[in-house]
Amino acid sequence: MKKALVAHESPWYQRKPRGSVVDEFEPAIRAVLAEFPDMPTTVIMERVGWERGRMVFFERVQQLRPLFQPVDPASQTEYQPGELAQCDL
């Protein structure tokens, strides 16, 4: 009670984050994706030894996969100044 009266803020309860069951498998998932970025998620599940539900695992792989995908060269068009011009007649 005295702590609450002396404190500059009102007391509040905050739970510690629990994490996810996939957290311990994330390093293995990252290792597989680094070598084979297009591998199907079901195969990744087998490789890392996942034996639980699919949705949590699929969501984590969906978050991680873009980090390991190679950049599409067609989407990176760069022009030097003066290299491209447009003339309308």
N, C-alpha and C positions, 0 to 999 in steps of 0.2 A: 504494500500500500504506500509506504514512504517513497519507494522508487518511482511510483507513478506520479506522486505529488511533486517530486523534485525534477523529474524529467522535463525536457523542453518540448518533447513530442508526445502525442498520445500513444499508449501502448497498442500494439497490433500483433496479430499472429501471422506468421508466414511459414508455409511448409517448405521443406527442402525439396529441390527438384528430384524426382525419382529416376529420371532417365528412361531408357527403353531397353527391351531385351535384345534389340538389334545392335546396341552400342558395342557390345563385346565382339561382334562379328564384323564391325565396320572396317578394321584394318585388313582383314582377309578379303572383304568385298572390294576395297580399294586396290589391293594387289592384283586381283583377278581382272578388274576393269582397266588397270594400267596396261596389262598385257593384251587383253581382248576386249576392247571397248564396246563391241557390237554383240557380245555373247548374250544369248537369251537369259532372262532372269531365272527361269526354272533350272537352267544348267548351273548358274552361279549358286543357287540354293544347294544343289547337290555337291558342288565342289567345296563349299565352306562348311558343309555338315549341318545345315539348317533343318530342323525337324518340327518346327512350330507352324503357326498359321502363315498364310501367304501374303495377306494384305500389308501387314507391317513391313515385311521384307521387301515387297514390291515397291512400296512408297519410298523406302530408304534408297533403293537402287535407282529409282526414278529421280531422286534428288542428286545422287552422286554421278550418274552417267554423263550429264553434260560437262562435267569437269574433265572427263577423259576423252571426249569426242574430239577428233581432229577438226581443225578449222576448215570450212569449205572454201576452196580457193576462188570459186565463182562468186562468192558473196563479198570478196574483198577487192573491189575495183578501186584503184588509186590512179589519179592523174596528176602529172606535174603541171605547174602553172604554164598556161599557154599551149598545152598539148592538145586540148580539145576545144573546138569552137562550133557554134551553131549558127547557120545562116538561113534565114527565112526569106523566101522570095515572094 
